[in-house]
């Protein structure tokens, strides 16, 4: 069926990195959908987002192969030592990690188990694939 969600390839939001759930209203232009919501569409990808992605990959490169990092480490690297500055970057750091999962560079874990980045709640760790 052309309108069935099962016939559409899964997509990841270009901004937040979460899985985009198929909606009937997107049936005609599913191939053009890049964002999961109007908030993500207006936010897009900023310079700080790409800096966070680079920081995550850089921190992981300096660790042993099975080691993990916390998103706060990337936020601190980009935002600086002032807690108020790097705390603002926590959700963007988690989004950067989700985008990296979508491209296959990293996995997100909780309690040592790989989890779906779109549904993970609470503390997460990031590890190379």
Backbone as CSV, one residue per row, in Angstrom:
resi,resn,N_x,N_y,N_z,CA_x,CA_y,CA_z,C_x,C_y,C_z
1,UNK,0.841,-1.189,0.000,0.000,0.000,0.000,0.882,1.247,0.000
2,UNK,0.596,2.233,-0.824,1.420,3.426,-0.848,1.308,4.239,0.434
3,UNK,0.195,4.178,1.145,0.031,4.973,2.348,0.466,4.275,3.616
4,UNK,0.920,3.065,3.502,1.284,2.297,4.676,2.651,2.712,5.209
5,UNK,2.784,2.903,6.523,4.072,3.282,7.098,5.148,2.228,6.877
6,UNK,4.768,0.972,6.737,5.748,-0.094,6.578,6.446,-0.036,5.222
7,UNK,5.883,0.675,4.258,6.501,0.764,2.939,7.524,1.892,2.859
8,UNK,7.660,2.686,3.901,8.567,3.824,3.893,9.842,3.505,4.666
9,UNK,10.958,3.939,4.118,12.229,3.751,4.807,12.230,4.579,6.086
10,UNK,12.820,4.040,7.154,12.907,4.832,8.383,13.806,6.043,8.166
11,UNK,13.481,7.120,8.845,14.255,8.355,8.725,14.631,8.859,10.103
12,UNK,15.695,9.661,10.116,16.152,10.289,11.342,16.087,11.796,11.145
13,UNK,15.613,12.508,12.146,15.521,13.964,12.088,16.920,14.559,11.947
14,UNK,17.086,15.473,11.014,18.386,16.100,10.770,18.801,17.005,11.923
15,UNK,17.868,17.421,12.764,18.185,18.320,13.865,18.389,17.579,15.186
16,UNK,17.370,16.839,15.628,17.451,16.214,16.960,17.971,14.784,16.925
17,UNK,17.997,14.166,15.757,18.516,12.813,15.635,17.548,11.719,16.043
18,UNK,16.317,12.077,16.372,15.328,11.057,16.735,14.697,10.480,15.474
19,UNK,14.134,9.299,15.615,13.449,8.643,14.509,12.212,9.469,14.140
20,UNK,12.010,9.667,12.849,10.829,10.381,12.368,9.735,9.357,12.129
21,UNK,8.650,9.528,12.813,7.514,8.630,12.653,6.698,9.069,11.444
22,UNK,6.373,8.115,10.584,5.611,8.400,9.378,4.234,8.933,9.743
23,UNK,3.810,9.953,9.012,2.484,10.527,9.221,1.737,10.560,7.893
24,UNK,0.468,10.349,7.963,-0.369,10.336,6.761,-0.216,11.633,5.968
25,UNK,-0.101,12.771,6.658,-0.015,14.051,5.944,1.276,14.177,5.131
26,UNK,2.286,13.334,5.429,3.550,13.360,4.690,3.567,12.338,3.554
27,UNK,2.451,11.699,3.307,2.383,10.623,2.326,2.911,11.057,0.956
28,UNK,2.574,12.227,0.505,2.977,12.681,-0.834,4.419,13.153,-0.908
29,UNK,4.980,13.619,0.205,6.339,14.167,0.146,7.285,13.528,1.175
30,UNK,7.077,12.251,1.470,7.902,11.554,2.462,9.388,11.648,2.125
31,UNK,9.735,11.597,0.860,11.141,11.657,0.470,11.783,12.998,0.816
32,UNK,10.991,14.045,0.942,11.512,15.383,1.234,11.518,15.722,2.729
33,UNK,10.905,14.896,3.549,10.825,15.173,4.987,12.199,15.000,5.619
34,UNK,12.681,16.049,6.336,13.996,16.001,6.987,13.912,16.224,8.494
35,UNK,12.815,16.824,8.948,12.694,17.181,10.361,11.434,16.563,10.954
36,UNK,11.497,16.229,12.239,10.366,15.564,12.888,9.282,16.535,13.339
37,UNK,9.624,17.808,13.450,8.650,18.782,13.949,9.004,20.177,13.430
38,UNK,8.090,21.097,13.629,8.361,22.476,13.211,9.450,23.095,14.086
39,UNK,9.549,22.668,15.344,10.611,23.176,16.222,11.987,22.771,15.687
40,UNK,12.121,21.520,15.273,13.397,21.066,14.704,13.665,21.743,13.361
41,UNK,12.623,21.959,12.579,12.793,22.623,11.290,13.296,24.048,11.489
42,UNK,12.822,24.738,12.502,13.262,26.113,12.726,14.647,26.162,13.376
43,UNK,14.990,25.158,14.154,16.291,25.143,14.830,17.417,24.761,13.876
44,UNK,17.168,23.758,13.038,18.153,23.227,12.089,19.447,22.819,12.795
45,UNK,20.544,22.770,12.059,21.850,22.424,12.618,22.660,23.710,12.745
46,UNK,23.131,23.995,13.944,23.943,25.189,14.178,25.410,24.793,14.256
47,UNK,26.266,25.778,14.287,27.707,25.544,14.389,28.038,24.758,15.650
48,UNK,27.377,25.086,16.751,27.654,24.394,18.012,27.307,22.904,17.902
49,UNK,26.323,22.571,17.090,25.943,21.167,16.916,27.058,20.375,16.239
50,UNK,27.648,20.951,15.210,28.759,20.256,14.543,29.992,20.217,15.443
51,UNK,30.188,21.251,16.269,31.294,21.240,17.229,31.110,20.115,18.246
52,UNK,29.882,19.903,18.691,29.604,18.829,19.640,29.847,17.465,19.014
53,UNK,29.450,17.294,17.760,29.710,16.024,17.068,31.210,15.765,16.987
54,UNK,31.975,16.792,16.608,33.434,16.646,16.524,34.032,16.352,17.897
55,UNK,33.515,16.998,18.936,34.018,16.771,20.295,33.764,15.328,20.731
56,UNK,32.593,14.801,20.435,32.272,13.415,20.790,33.245,12.465,20.115
57,UNK,33.423,12.645,18.808,34.327,11.761,18.068,35.767,11.913,18.544
58,UNK,36.178,13.121,18.853,37.537,13.376,19.337,37.775,12.715,20.701
59,UNK,36.818,12.854,21.597,36.942,12.236,22.922,37.007,10.712,22.807
60,UNK,36.212,10.141,21.921,36.204,8.688,21.749,37.499,8.190,21.115
61,UNK,38.076,8.987,20.230,39.349,8.593,19.610,40.453,8.445,20.645
62,UNK,40.394,9.267,21.686,41.434,9.257,22.713,41.224,8.168,23.765
63,UNK,40.131,7.433,23.654,39.825,6.363,24.607,40.112,5.008,23.986
64,UNK,40.192,3.991,24.819,40.363,2.630,24.297,39.100,2.228,23.533
65,UNK,39.190,1.167,22.771,38.123,0.823,21.825,36.753,0.582,22.472
66,UNK,36.681,0.007,23.652,35.386,-0.259,24.266,34.931,0.797,25.250
67,UNK,35.727,1.856,25.405,35.420,2.892,26.399,34.246,3.758,25.950
68,UNK,33.585,4.345,26.929,32.444,5.224,26.659,32.723,6.616,27.200
69,UNK,31.923,7.560,26.727,31.964,8.917,27.276,30.540,9.327,27.629
70,UNK,30.446,10.342,28.450,29.161,10.936,28.795,28.969,12.158,27.892
71,UNK,27.755,12.465,27.476,27.542,13.661,26.663,28.041,14.935,27.361
72,UNK,28.075,14.925,28.691,28.539,16.109,29.415,30.009,16.410,29.129
73,UNK,30.799,15.377,28.823,32.206,15.604,28.499,32.332,16.424,27.223
74,UNK,31.525,16.129,26.229,31.534,16.908,24.985,30.998,18.310,25.239
75,UNK,29.950,18.410,26.059,29.387,19.726,26.378,30.414,20.599,27.094
76,UNK,31.185,20.006,28.000,32.221,20.757,28.702,33.345,21.172,27.762
77,UNK,33.686,20.303,26.824,34.759,20.625,25.885,34.356,21.803,24.994
78,UNK,33.096,21.841,24.575,32.631,22.914,23.692,32.228,24.155,24.484
79,UNK,31.543,23.963,25.612,31.004,25.087,26.372,31.962,25.728,27.354
80,UNK,33.033,25.024,27.702,33.989,25.575,28.661,33.702,25.127,30.075
81,UNK,34.540,25.549,31.011,34.438,25.059,32.388,33.277,25.633,33.196
82,UNK,32.696,26.739,32.759,31.600,27.352,33.491,30.358,26.465,33.388
83,UNK,29.873,25.988,34.529,28.771,25.017,34.536,27.523,25.539,33.828
84,UNK,27.206,26.801,33.993,26.009,27.353,33.346,26.125,27.262,31.821
85,UNK,27.325,27.443,31.303,27.528,27.399,29.849,27.410,25.981,29.304
86,UNK,28.081,25.019,29.955,28.037,23.667,29.393,26.724,22.964,29.692
87,UNK,26.037,23.317,30.766,24.734,22.685,31.060,23.724,22.981,29.950
88,UNK,23.811,24.184,29.359,22.919,24.535,28.248,23.129,23.625,27.049
89,UNK,24.313,23.036,26.955,24.649,22.210,25.802,24.350,20.726,26.003
90,UNK,23.765,20.360,27.119,23.511,18.941,27.375,22.534,18.326,26.369
91,UNK,21.399,18.950,26.142,20.455,18.379,25.177,21.022,18.441,23.757
92,UNK,21.660,19.545,23.349,22.317,19.514,22.031,23.392,18.428,21.925
93,UNK,24.081,18.110,23.015,25.088,17.043,22.991,24.416,15.682,22.805
94,UNK,23.289,15.475,23.459,22.544,14.228,23.277,22.029,14.129,21.836
95,UNK,21.575,15.253,21.280,21.121,15.268,19.885,22.276,14.957,18.940
96,UNK,23.442,15.514,19.223,24.626,15.238,18.394,24.950,13.744,18.432
97,UNK,24.841,13.149,19.605,25.098,11.711,19.736,24.080,10.913,18.926
98,UNK,22.813,11.319,18.960,21.778,10.607,18.185,22.047,10.721,16.686
99,UNK,22.492,11.896,16.234,22.823,12.045,14.807,23.996,11.149,14.427
100,UNK,24.974,11.026,15.323,26.122,10.152,15.055,25.714,8.683,15.036
101,UNK,24.718,8.317,15.844,24.180,6.951,15.802,23.545,6.708,14.438
102,UNK,22.791,7.681,13.947,22.111,7.537,12.660,23.104,7.349,11.514
103,UNK,24.275,7.976,11.620,25.268,7.795,10.550,26.152,6.586,10.779
104,UNK,25.989,5.914,11.919,26.700,4.664,12.170,28.058,4.814,12.835
105,UNK,28.380,5.991,13.347,29.689,6.229,13.968,29.766,5.768,15.421
106,UNK,28.653,5.867,16.140,28.639,5.546,17.567,27.372,4.774,17.915
107,UNK,27.343,4.250,19.138,26.124,3.673,19.712,25.889,4.337,21.055
108,UNK,24.650,4.339,21.472,24.287,4.886,22.780,23.946,3.721,23.687
109,UNK,24.503,3.753,24.897,24.265,2.670,25.843,23.693,3.202,27.150
110,UNK,23.007,2.316,27.842,22.545,2.547,29.209,22.790,1.257,29.970
111,UNK,23.476,1.383,31.090,23.825,0.219,31.910,24.539,-0.849,31.088
112,UNK,25.363,-0.400,30.136,26.165,-1.317,29.335,25.470,-1.936,28.144
113,UNK,24.186,-1.650,27.944,23.418,-2.233,26.842,23.102,-1.160,25.804
114,UNK,23.210,-1.531,24.541,22.871,-0.595,23.468,21.369,-0.348,23.495
115,UNK,20.992,0.931,23.395,19.577,1.310,23.440,19.216,2.120,22.201
116,UNK,17.927,2.201,21.937,17.412,3.017,20.835,17.545,4.484,21.243
117,UNK,18.307,5.285,20.500,18.518,6.674,20.895,17.245,7.516,20.870
118,UNK,16.256,7.111,20.099,15.014,7.882,20.017,14.169,7.751,21.270
119,UNK,14.340,6.661,22.002,13.494,6.419,23.167,14.270,6.404,24.488
120,UNK,15.586,6.538,24.436,16.395,6.480,25.657,16.083,7.667,26.562
121,UNK,15.815,7.371,27.813,15.572,8.417,28.809,16.567,8.211,29.939
122,UNK,16.993,9.284,30.555,17.934,9.180,31.653,19.369,9.216,31.167
123,UNK,20.300,8.874,32.063,21.725,8.950,31.726,22.095,7.994,30.589
124,UNK,22.892,8.493,29.664,23.368,7.671,28.560,24.882,7.749,28.480
125,UNK,25.466,6.790,27.809,26.896,6.772,27.502,27.028,6.603,25.998
126,UNK,28.127,7.083,25.451,28.362,7.008,24.014,29.618,6.177,23.790
127,UNK,29.538,5.243,22.828,30.662,4.364,22.521,30.821,4.244,21.012
128,UNK,32.050,4.046,20.557,32.273,3.816,19.128,31.626,2.497,18.712
129,UNK,31.247,2.415,17.436,30.642,1.172,16.931,31.721,0.134,16.734
